[in-house]
Amino acid sequence: MTATLLDGNALSTHLRTKLAGRVAALAARGVTPCLAVILVGEDPASAVYVRNKVAGCEKTGMRSIKDVYAPDVDPAVVFARIAELNADPAVHGILVQLPLPKHFDSEAVLEAIAPEKDVDGFHAENIGALMQGNPRFIPCTPYGVMKMLESANVPLKGAEAVIVGRSNIVGKPMAMLLLAQSCTVTVCHSQSKDLAFHTRRADILVAAVGRARMITGDMIKPGATVIDVGINRQADGKLCGDVDFESAKEVAGLITPVPGGVGPMTITMLLTNTIESAERTLK
Ligand code: GUN
């Protein structure tokens, strides 16, 4: 192995210690940061993510509310609950776990969350602020990636950054954040011709497509920083990323593992955004 590991667990532990200090300072002023999480349906991966988010709150001294609805719930019930949480001054962050069942208009659900409590950063108002370079809440996964790059002192100015995946959750906000740091950004997707041509040019390669091991070592520039956002469950039950770690680690300079890379950072940044939201209520 030639690559150095970018350890998301270690960085998360370090950042969460600092977060616990901010939570204590808020507690001294009578405020306990509270995150409300809404889960609709029984997708096993979503259930695990939600459990980890709630556990993250508890470990950091924060409060959480978890509302779970049946997969066939009337969307009106969920909209009513969001309105209630919007109006509750003790709630600082509201998150609706995605994907939602098909009978939901996901965009309408995200727009129903009060922008000042939208700790996922998915409301159109918050996406707009991010696009303008003046973000209120940065979407948690790309935010976590930026923190990992910063912690490893990866040079960003003028670097070739290639993102594989164009989702609203990762690919698009990731592009905005790297652009804001003066990277030259390329966004590839399922219709891109000659993907390897693009990935081989990348000083920073972010894989966020949701296809197990699709980025192989031969698609990576020697010494590149490789960030694997994928979390794919294999037939044997184990998790793997969008990057073929075995071949990639022989070529990359820095690489994130799966699990233990970006995943824990996503939750750390969600806690960060919720604490930030609580702090803003005192300003
Ligand atoms: N589903 C996958 N990633 C996310 C995320 O960051 N937030 C929410 N709400 N749902 C997700």
Boltz pocket constraint, residues with backbone or C-beta under 6 A from the ligand:
constraints:
  - pocket:
      binder: B
      contacts: [[A, 95], [A, 96], [A, 97], [A, 98], [A, 99], [A, 120], [A, 140], [A, 141], [A, 169], [A, 266]]
      max_distance: 6.0
